[in-house]
Amino acid sequence: MNKRRHPRIAMKGMVADISDGRGFFTGTVHNISRFGLAIEDIPAKINSHVEFLTVIVDGQGGHFKLKLRPKWENVAGRQKLIGGTINHCSMAWTDFVMNLELPTDDIWGTS
């Protein structure tokens, strides 16, 4: 069972430009939440063992510059999937994500 406070939202058509401080790479946003995101299709040579990655996220009407603290990675051949937490989420990011979240169940049927 998923015990996350804020759900992950699968994304399509959202691009991420990422820097590890030594190079720039482009990936695809896999999923987002209010305080984190996962990026796939990143070249495996990116250094995800840095304190923060700088990420520019573009798509679905949004454009955001984020500092991502890497928490995990999955390497498959020459590519990676990296997930992490966003350092100091902006209100614009939070609003963007909240507008994509599914409404919580309304047991009274008032929505």
DSSP file (Angstrom, degrees, kcal/mol; ACC not computed):
  #  RESIDUE AA STRUCTURE BP1 BP2  ACC     N-H-->O    O-->H-N    N-H-->O    O-->H-N    TCO  KAPPA ALPHA  PHI   PSI    X-CA   Y-CA   Z-CA
    1    1 A M              0   0    0      0, 0.0     2,-0.7     0, 0.0     0, 0.0   0.000 360.0 360.0 360.0 138.4    0.0    0.0    0.0
    2    2 A N        -     0   0    0      1,-0.1     0, 0.0     2,-0.0     0, 0.0  -0.700 360.0-179.6 -81.9 116.0    1.3    3.5   -0.9
    3    3 A K        +     0   0    0     -2,-0.7    -1,-0.1     3,-0.0     2,-0.1   0.046  29.9 140.2-105.0  24.9    1.6    5.5    2.3
    4    4 A R        -     0   0    0      1,-0.1    -2,-0.0     4,-0.0     4,-0.0  -0.399  52.0-142.1 -69.5 143.7    2.8    8.7    0.7
    5    5 A R  S    S+     0   0    0      1,-0.3    -1,-0.1    -2,-0.1    -3,-0.0   0.883  95.3  30.0 -70.7 -39.0    1.5   11.9    2.1
    6    6 A H  S    S-     0   0    0     -3,-0.0    -1,-0.3    95,-0.0    29,-0.1  -0.989  94.1-123.2-124.2 125.5    1.3   13.4   -1.4
    7    7 A P        -     0   0    0      0, 0.0     2,-0.3     0, 0.0    27,-0.3  -0.209  20.2-113.2 -69.5 154.2    0.7   11.0   -4.4
    8    8 A R        -     0   0    0     25,-0.1     2,-0.5    23,-0.1    25,-0.2  -0.658  26.6-150.1 -80.3 141.9    3.0   10.6   -7.4
    9    9 A I  E     -A   32   0A   0     23,-3.0    23,-1.9    -2,-0.3     2,-0.1  -0.969  13.6-129.6-117.9 118.8    1.5   11.8  -10.6
   10   10 A A  E     -A   31   0A   0     -2,-0.5     2,-0.3    21,-0.2    21,-0.3  -0.423  29.3-153.6 -65.1 139.0    2.6   10.1  -13.8
   11   11 A M        -     0   0    0     19,-2.1     2,-0.4    18,-0.1    -1,-0.0  -0.877  16.4-172.2-120.5 149.2    3.6   12.6  -16.4
   12   12 A K  S    S+     0   0    0     -2,-0.3     3,-0.1     1,-0.1    18,-0.1  -0.997  72.1  16.8-135.3 138.8    3.7   12.6  -20.2
   13   13 A G  S    S+     0   0    0     -2,-0.4     2,-0.5     1,-0.2    47,-0.4   0.741  86.1 127.6  76.6  23.7    5.3   15.3  -22.4
   14   14 A M        -     0   0    0     15,-0.3    15,-2.7    45,-0.2     2,-0.3  -0.964  41.5-159.3-117.1 125.6    7.4   16.9  -19.8
   15   15 A V  E     -BC  28  58A   0     43,-2.5    43,-2.7    -2,-0.5     2,-0.4  -0.754   1.7-158.6-104.5 147.5   11.1   17.5  -20.4
   16   16 A A  E     -BC  27  57A   0     11,-2.3    11,-3.0    -2,-0.3     2,-0.5  -0.993   5.8-158.6-128.3 126.6   13.8   18.0  -17.8
   17   17 A D  E     -BC  26  56A   0     39,-2.6    39,-2.9    -2,-0.4     2,-0.4  -0.917  24.6-168.2 -98.9 127.6   17.2   19.6  -18.4
   18   18 A I  E     -BC  25  55A   0      7,-3.2     7,-2.8    -2,-0.5     2,-0.4  -0.914  16.3-168.4-125.6 141.8   19.5   18.6  -15.7
   19   19 A S  E     -BC  24  54A   0     35,-2.4    35,-2.2    -2,-0.4     5,-0.2  -0.997  13.7-170.3-129.1 135.4   23.0   19.7  -14.5
   20   20 A D        -     0   0    0      3,-1.2     4,-0.1    -2,-0.4    32,-0.1   0.252  64.7 -94.7 -99.1   9.7   25.2   17.9  -12.0
   21   21 A G  S    S+     0   0    0      2,-0.5     3,-0.1    33,-0.1    32,-0.0   0.228 121.5  56.3  95.3 -13.1   27.6   20.9  -11.9
   22   22 A R  S    S+     0   0    0      1,-0.4     2,-0.3    25,-0.1    -3,-0.0   0.614 113.9   6.0-119.2 -25.6   29.9   19.4  -14.6
   23   23 A G        -     0   0    0      2,-0.0    -3,-1.2     0, 0.0    -2,-0.5  -0.951  64.5-117.0-152.8 169.3   27.6   18.8  -17.5
   24   24 A F  E     +B   19   0A   0     -2,-0.3     2,-0.3    -5,-0.2    -5,-0.2  -0.926  30.7 176.3-115.8 140.9   24.1   19.2  -18.9
   25   25 A F  E     -B   18   0A   0     -7,-2.8    -7,-3.2    -2,-0.4     2,-0.4  -0.930  20.6-136.3-138.9 158.7   21.7   16.4  -19.8
   26   26 A T  E     +B   17   0A   0     -2,-0.3     2,-0.2    -9,-0.2    -9,-0.2  -0.965  29.6 158.6-121.5 138.5   18.2   16.1  -21.0
   27   27 A G  E     -B   16   0A   0    -11,-3.0   -11,-2.3    -2,-0.4     2,-0.4  -0.780  37.5-101.9-141.0-174.3   15.6   13.6  -19.7
   28   28 A T  E     -BD  15  40A   0     12,-2.7    12,-3.4    -2,-0.2     2,-0.5  -0.951  33.5-116.0-118.2 135.7   11.9   13.0  -19.4
   29   29 A V  E     - D   0  39A   0    -15,-2.7   -15,-0.3    -2,-0.4    10,-0.3  -0.591  28.8-176.0 -72.7 123.0    9.9   13.6  -16.3
   30   30 A H  E     -     0   0A   0      8,-2.8   -19,-2.1    -2,-0.5     2,-0.3   0.907  63.4 -20.0 -85.2 -50.1    8.5   10.2  -15.2
   31   31 A N  E     -AD  10  38A   0      7,-1.3     7,-2.5   -21,-0.3    -1,-0.4  -0.984  58.3-155.1-156.1 162.5    6.4   11.4  -12.2
   32   32 A I  E     +AD   9  37A   0    -23,-1.9   -23,-3.0    -2,-0.3     2,-0.3  -0.915   8.5 178.9-135.7 161.4    6.0   14.3   -9.9
   33   33 A S  E >   - D   0  36A   0      3,-2.4     3,-0.6    -2,-0.3   -25,-0.1  -0.886  51.6 -86.1-146.9 179.8    4.6   15.1   -6.4
   34   34 A R  T 3  S+     0   0    0     -2,-0.3    63,-0.1   -27,-0.3    64,-0.1   0.836 126.6  21.7 -60.7 -32.0    4.5   18.2   -4.4
   35   35 A F  T 3  S+     0   0    0    -29,-0.1    51,-2.6    54,-0.0     2,-0.3   0.203 125.6  26.5-124.3  16.1    7.9   17.7   -3.0
   36   36 A G  E <   -DE  33  85A   0     -3,-0.6    -3,-2.4    49,-0.3     2,-0.3  -0.986  50.2-162.4-163.8 172.2    9.7   15.4   -5.4
   37   37 A L  E     -DE  32  84A   0     47,-1.7    47,-2.1    -2,-0.3     2,-0.4  -0.983  14.5-138.2-158.4 161.3   10.1   14.1   -8.9
   38   38 A A  E     -DE  31  83A   0     -7,-2.5    -8,-2.8    -2,-0.3    -7,-1.3  -0.985  17.3-162.5-124.0 136.1   11.6   11.2  -10.9
   39   39 A I  E     -DE  29  82A   0     43,-3.0    43,-2.7    -2,-0.4   -10,-0.2  -0.970   8.7-172.1-123.4 132.0   13.4   11.8  -14.2
   40   40 A E  E     +D   28   0A   0    -12,-3.4   -12,-2.7    -2,-0.4    41,-0.2  -0.622  57.9  46.0-116.7 176.0   14.1    9.0  -16.7
   41   41 A D  E    S+     0   0A   0     39,-0.3    -1,-0.2     1,-0.2    40,-0.1   0.817  73.5 148.2  61.0  33.7   16.0    8.6  -20.0
   42   42 A I  E     - E   0  80A   0     38,-1.8    38,-2.6    -3,-0.2    -1,-0.2  -0.800  57.9-100.8 -96.1 138.4   19.1   10.4  -18.4
   43   43 A P  E >   - E   0  79A   0      0, 0.0     3,-1.8     0, 0.0    36,-0.3  -0.345  28.3-127.3 -57.0 137.5   22.5    9.3  -19.6
   44   44 A A  T 3  S+     0   0    0     34,-2.7    35,-0.2     1,-0.3    34,-0.1   0.693 101.7  73.3 -62.1 -19.4   24.1    7.0  -17.0
   45   45 A K  T 3   +     0   0    0     33,-0.3    -1,-0.3     2,-0.1    34,-0.1   0.606  68.3 111.9 -75.4  -9.4   27.2    9.2  -16.9
   46   46 A I  S <  S-     0   0    0     -3,-1.8     2,-1.0     1,-0.1   -27,-0.0  -0.397  75.7-121.8 -61.5 139.6   25.4   11.9  -14.9
   47   47 A N        +     0   0    0      1,-0.2     3,-0.4    -2,-0.1    -1,-0.1  -0.745  36.4 171.9 -86.7 102.8   26.8   12.2  -11.4
   48   48 A S        +     0   0    0     -2,-1.0    -1,-0.2     1,-0.2     5,-0.1   0.268  63.3  83.0 -94.3  11.2   23.8   11.6   -9.2
   49   49 A H        +     0   0    0      3,-0.1    -1,-0.2   -29,-0.0     2,-0.2   0.028  68.3 107.4-102.0  25.8   26.0   11.4   -6.0
   50   50 A V  S    S-     0   0    0     -3,-0.4     3,-0.1     1,-0.1   -29,-0.1  -0.551  83.1-112.6 -93.8 165.7   26.1   15.2   -5.7
   51   51 A E  S    S+     0   0    0      1,-0.2     2,-0.3    -2,-0.2    -1,-0.1   0.938  96.6   7.5 -64.3 -45.6   24.2   17.2   -3.0
   52   52 A F        -     0   0    0     17,-0.2     2,-0.4   -32,-0.1    -1,-0.2  -0.990  59.4-151.5-138.7 146.4   21.9   18.8   -5.5
   53   53 A L  E     - F   0  68A   0     15,-2.8    15,-3.0    -2,-0.3     2,-0.5  -0.924  24.1-131.2-105.9 140.8   21.1   18.5   -9.2
   54   54 A T  E     -CF  19  67A   0    -35,-2.2   -35,-2.4    -2,-0.4     2,-0.4  -0.838  30.6-172.2 -91.4 128.6   19.8   21.7  -11.0
   55   55 A V  E     -CF  18  66A   0     11,-2.9    11,-3.4    -2,-0.5     2,-0.6  -0.981  20.0-163.4-129.3 129.9   16.7   20.8  -13.0
   56   56 A I  E     -CF  17  65A   0    -39,-2.9   -39,-2.6    -2,-0.4     2,-0.5  -0.965  17.2-162.6-108.3 117.5   14.7   22.9  -15.4
   57   57 A V  E     +CF  16  64A   0      7,-2.9     7,-2.5    -2,-0.6     2,-0.4  -0.876  10.9 178.7-105.8 130.4   11.3   21.3  -16.0
   58   58 A D  E     +CF  15  63A   0    -43,-2.7   -43,-2.5    -2,-0.5     5,-0.2  -0.995  28.8  65.4-134.5 134.9    9.2   22.3  -19.0
   59   59 A G  E >   + F   0  62A   0      3,-2.3     3,-1.7    -2,-0.4   -45,-0.2  -0.567  64.6  55.3 138.8 162.0    5.8   21.1  -20.3
   60   60 A Q  T 3  S-     0   0    0    -47,-0.4     3,-0.1     1,-0.3   -46,-0.1   0.830 128.8 -53.4  53.5  37.5    2.1   21.0  -19.6
   61   61 A G  T 3  S+     0   0    0      1,-0.2     2,-0.3     0, 0.0    -1,-0.3   0.536 116.7 106.5  81.7   6.5    2.0   24.8  -19.2
   62   62 A G  E <   -F   59   0A   0     -3,-1.7    -3,-2.3     2,-0.0     2,-0.3  -0.883  42.6-175.9-122.5 153.0    4.7   25.0  -16.6
   63   63 A H  E     +F   58   0A   0     -2,-0.3     2,-0.4    -5,-0.2    -5,-0.2  -0.917  21.3 169.1-144.4 114.3    8.3   26.1  -16.6
   64   64 A F  E     -F   57   0A   0     -7,-2.5    -7,-2.9    -2,-0.3     2,-0.5  -0.978  29.9-150.1-135.8 140.1   10.2   25.5  -13.3
   65   65 A K  E     +F   56   0A   0     -2,-0.4     2,-0.3    -9,-0.2    -9,-0.2  -0.955  33.1 176.8-105.7 123.1   13.8   25.7  -12.0
   66   66 A L  E     -F   55   0A   0    -11,-3.4   -11,-2.9    -2,-0.5     2,-0.6  -0.905  33.5-136.9-129.0 151.8   14.3   23.3   -9.2
   67   67 A K  E     -FG  54  87A   0     20,-0.5    20,-3.1    -2,-0.3     2,-0.5  -0.960  29.4-161.5-104.6 117.6   17.1   22.0   -6.9
   68   68 A L  E     -FG  53  86A   0    -15,-3.0   -15,-2.8    -2,-0.6    18,-0.2  -0.884  13.1-152.7-107.5 124.3   16.7   18.2   -6.6
   69   69 A R  E     - G   0  85A   0     16,-3.4    16,-2.0    -2,-0.5   -17,-0.2  -0.848  29.0-128.9 -91.5 107.9   18.4   16.3   -3.9
   70   70 A P  E     + G   0  84A   0      0, 0.0    14,-0.3     0, 0.0     3,-0.1  -0.320  35.6 169.0 -61.2 135.2   18.9   12.8   -5.4
   71   71 A K  E     -     0   0A   0     12,-3.1     2,-0.3     1,-0.4    13,-0.2   0.654  61.8  -1.2-116.1 -30.4   17.5   10.0   -3.2
   72   72 A W  E     - G   0  83A   0     11,-1.9    11,-2.3     2,-0.0    -1,-0.4  -0.982  55.5-165.1-156.9 162.1   17.7    6.9   -5.5
   73   73 A E  E     - G   0  82A   0     -2,-0.3     2,-0.4     9,-0.2     9,-0.2  -0.991  10.3-154.4-150.8 151.6   18.6    5.8   -9.0
   74   74 A N  E     - G   0  81A   0      7,-2.3     7,-2.0    -2,-0.3     2,-0.5  -0.996  16.6-156.4-125.5 122.9   18.0    2.8  -11.3
   75   75 A V  E     + G   0  80A   0     -2,-0.4     2,-0.4     5,-0.2     5,-0.2  -0.868  14.1 176.9-103.3 131.4   20.6    2.3  -14.0
   76   76 A A  E >   - G   0  79A   0      3,-3.0     3,-1.6    -2,-0.5     2,-0.4  -0.861  62.2 -61.0-133.9  97.9   19.7    0.3  -17.1
   77   77 A G  T 3  S-     0   0    0     -2,-0.4    -1,-0.0     1,-0.3     0, 0.0  -0.505 120.5  -9.3  67.7-119.9   22.5    0.1  -19.6
   78   78 A R  T 3  S+     0   0    0     -2,-0.4   -34,-2.7    -3,-0.1   -33,-0.3   0.322 126.0  70.2 -94.9   7.3   23.4    3.6  -20.7
   79   79 A Q  E <   -EG  43  76A   0     -3,-1.6    -3,-3.0   -36,-0.3     2,-0.3  -0.876  59.9-156.1-128.4 159.8   20.5    5.3  -19.0
   80   80 A K  E     -EG  42  75A   0    -38,-2.6   -38,-1.8    -2,-0.3     2,-0.4  -0.894  13.2-148.6-128.7 157.7   19.3    6.2  -15.5
   81   81 A L  E     - G   0  74A   0     -7,-2.0    -7,-2.3    -2,-0.3     2,-0.4  -0.999  26.3-169.9-120.1 122.8   16.1    6.9  -13.7
   82   82 A I  E     -EG  39  73A   0    -43,-2.7   -43,-3.0    -2,-0.4     2,-0.4  -0.949   6.8-172.1-119.5 134.7   16.7    9.3  -10.8
   83   83 A G  E     +EG  38  72A   0    -11,-2.3   -12,-3.1    -2,-0.4   -11,-1.9  -0.948  18.4 143.4-122.7 147.2   14.3   10.2   -8.1
   84   84 A G  E     -EG  37  70A   0    -47,-2.1   -47,-1.7    -2,-0.4     2,-0.3  -0.969  43.8 -88.4-165.1 179.8   14.7   12.9   -5.4
   85   85 A T  E     -EG  36  69A   0    -16,-2.0   -16,-3.4    -2,-0.3     2,-0.5  -0.783  37.9-119.9-103.6 147.5   13.2   15.5   -3.2
   86   86 A I  E     - G   0  68A   0    -51,-2.6     2,-0.6    -2,-0.3     3,-0.4  -0.734  22.0-133.8 -89.2 129.4   12.9   19.2   -4.2
   87   87 A N  E    S- G   0  67A   0    -20,-3.1   -20,-0.5    -2,-0.5   -51,-0.0  -0.734  82.2  -9.3 -83.5 121.6   14.7   21.6   -2.0
   88   88 A H  S    S-     0   0    0     -2,-0.6    -1,-0.3     1,-0.1   -21,-0.1   0.980  83.4-141.4  55.3  71.1   12.5   24.6   -1.1
   89   89 A C        -     0   0    0     -3,-0.4    -1,-0.1     1,-0.1     2,-0.1  -0.360  14.3-127.0 -60.5 134.0    9.5   24.1   -3.4
   90   90 A S     >  -     0   0    0      1,-0.1     4,-2.2    -2,-0.1     5,-0.2  -0.441  16.5-117.7 -78.3 159.0    8.1   27.3   -4.9
   91   91 A M  H  > S+     0   0    0      1,-0.2     4,-2.8     2,-0.2     5,-0.2   0.852 116.6  58.6 -63.9 -33.8    4.5   28.1   -4.5
   92   92 A A  H  > S+     0   0    0      2,-0.2     4,-2.3     1,-0.2    -1,-0.2   0.915 107.3  46.1 -62.3 -42.5    4.2   28.0   -8.3
   93   93 A W  H  > S+     0   0    0      2,-0.2     4,-2.6     1,-0.2     5,-0.2   0.937 113.0  49.5 -63.8 -47.2    5.4   24.4   -8.3
   94   94 A T  H  X S+     0   0    0     -4,-2.2     4,-2.7     1,-0.2    -2,-0.2   0.915 112.4  47.5 -59.8 -44.2    3.0   23.4   -5.5
   95   95 A D  H  X S+     0   0    0     -4,-2.8     4,-1.9     2,-0.2    -1,-0.2   0.913 110.7  52.5 -62.1 -43.3    0.1   25.0   -7.3
   96   96 A F  H  X S+     0   0    0     -4,-2.3     4,-0.6    -5,-0.2    -2,-0.2   0.933 113.8  42.3 -57.8 -48.7    1.0   23.3  -10.5
   97   97 A V  H >X S+     0   0    0     -4,-2.6     3,-1.3     1,-0.2     4,-1.3   0.914 111.1  54.8 -67.5 -43.5    1.1   19.9   -8.8
   98   98 A M  H 3< S+     0   0    0     -4,-2.7    -1,-0.2     1,-0.3     3,-0.2   0.842 103.6  56.4 -61.2 -32.9   -2.0   20.5   -6.8
   99   99 A N  H 3< S+     0   0    0     -4,-1.9    -1,-0.3     1,-0.2    -2,-0.2   0.708 110.0  46.1 -70.5 -19.3   -3.9   21.3  -10.0
  100  100 A L  H << S+     0   0    0     -3,-1.3    -1,-0.2    -4,-0.6    -2,-0.2   0.634  90.4 102.9 -95.2 -17.2   -2.9   17.9  -11.4
  101  101 A E  S  < S-     0   0    0     -4,-1.3     3,-0.1    -3,-0.2   -92,-0.0  -0.359  78.0-113.6 -68.4 144.3   -3.8   15.8   -8.3
  102  102 A L        -     0   0    0      1,-0.1    -1,-0.1    -2,-0.1     3,-0.1  -0.530  39.8-101.6 -71.9 143.4   -6.9   13.8   -8.2
  103  103 A P        -     0   0    0      0, 0.0    -1,-0.1     0, 0.0     3,-0.1  -0.342  40.8-105.4 -63.9 148.3   -9.5   15.1   -5.7
  104  104 A T        -     0   0    0      1,-0.1     2,-0.0    -3,-0.1    -3,-0.0  -0.357  51.1 -78.6 -69.5 156.7   -9.7   13.1   -2.5
  105  105 A D        -     0   0    0      1,-0.1     2,-0.8    -3,-0.1    -1,-0.1  -0.327  39.9-148.2 -58.3 131.9  -12.7   10.8   -2.1
  106  106 A D    >   -     0   0    0      1,-0.1     3,-1.2    -3,-0.1     5,-0.1  -0.852  13.9-175.1-105.1  96.5  -15.8   12.7   -1.1
  107  107 A I  T 3  S+     0   0    0     -2,-0.8    -1,-0.1     1,-0.3    -2,-0.0   0.711  83.4  52.0 -68.7 -18.4  -17.7   10.3    1.0
  108  108 A W  T 3  S-     0   0    0     -3,-0.1    -1,-0.3     0, 0.0    -2,-0.0   0.555 104.5-127.6 -94.0  -9.3  -20.6   12.8    1.3
  109  109 A G    <   +     0   0    0     -3,-1.2    -2,-0.1     1,-0.1    -4,-0.0   0.830  67.1 131.6  69.7  32.5  -20.9   13.4   -2.4
  110  110 A T              0   0    0      1,-0.2    -1,-0.1     0, 0.0    -3,-0.1   0.498 360.0 360.0 -95.4  -4.2  -20.7   17.2   -2.1
  111  111 A S              0   0    0     -5,-0.1    -1,-0.2     0, 0.0    -2,-0.0   0.463 360.0 360.0 -89.5 360.0  -18.1   17.7   -4.8
